Amino acid sequence: MAPAPFPRAARLLTPKDFARLRTVSRRVGTRHFSAEVAANELGGARLGLAVSKRVSKKAVRRNRIKRIARDSFRHTRDGLPAVDILLVARFSADQEDNASLRAELVRLWQRIATLNGAEGVGTMRA
């Protein structure tokens, strides 16, 4: 398998990036994850993660979910359009094993890849 880096340019880093997604994005969801997706002009997909203490009180369990999500994104990033993605884990994600989380993330990335610039699909904002 070819190496799949996760460079700094592929991450949402600043509070401004996260705030923009909270206001102008479209939502795409699965059973254990919710993704807020918005087009960007940077030429590649970027990922931000939100796994709160509501998902699990134990940091090791939250970090497991983040590690699986980052790894899945690294291997799928080239097939995604130029979008910013804020991936929010739901409470139920902590109860699932690694293989089922990976499979669900693959389905989520596929749904995001089929969006037309993240416009016109998903839940409308008020």
Residue pairs with C-beta under 8 A, 6 or more apart in sequence:
4 74
4 75
4 77
5 74
6 70
6 73
6 74
6 77
9 42
9 44
9 46
10 44
10 45
10 46
10 47
10 73
10 74
10 77
11 46
11 47
11 48
12 18
12 21
12 46
12 47
12 48
12 84
12 86
17 46
17 48
17 84
18 48
18 86
20 38
20 84
21 36
21 37
21 38
21 48
21 84
21 86
22 36
22 86
23 125
24 38
24 125
25 36
25 37
25 38
25 84
25 86
25 118
25 122
25 125
26 36
26 37
26 38
26 115
26 118
26 119
26 120
26 121
26 122
26 123
27 34
27 35
27 36
27 37
27 122
27 123
28 34
28 35
28 37
28 108
28 111
28 112
28 115
28 121
28 122
29 35
30 104
30 107
30 108
30 111
31 90
31 92
31 104
32 89
32 90
32 92
32 93
32 96
32 101
32 104
33 69
33 87
33 88
33 89
33 90
33 93
33 104
33 105
33 108
34 87
34 88
34 90
35 85
35 86
35 87
35 88
35 108
35 112
36 85
36 86
36 88
37 83
37 84
37 85
37 86
37 112
37 115
37 118
37 122
38 83
38 84
38 118
39 81
39 82
39 83
39 84
39 117
39 118
39 119
40 46
40 82
40 83
40 84
41 82
42 82
43 82
44 77
44 82
45 73
45 77
45 80
45 81
45 82
45 83
45 84
45 85
46 83
46 84
46 85
47 69
47 70
47 73
47 77
47 85
47 87
48 84
48 85
48 86
48 87
49 66
49 69
49 70
49 86
49 87
49 89
50 86
50 87
50 88
50 89
51 62
51 65
51 66
51 88
51 89
51 93
52 62
52 89
53 62
54 91
55 61
55 62
55 65
55 89
55 90
55 91
55 93
55 94
56 62
56 65
56 94
61 94
62 89
62 94
64 98
65 89
65 93
65 94
65 101
68 98
68 101
68 102
68 105
69 87
69 89
69 101
69 105
71 102
72 102
72 105
72 106
72 109
73 85
73 87
73 105
73 109
76 106
76 109
79 109
79 113
80 109
80 112
80 113
81 112
81 113
81 115
81 117
81 118
83 112
83 115
83 117
83 118
85 112
87 108
93 101
96 104
112 118
115 121
115 122
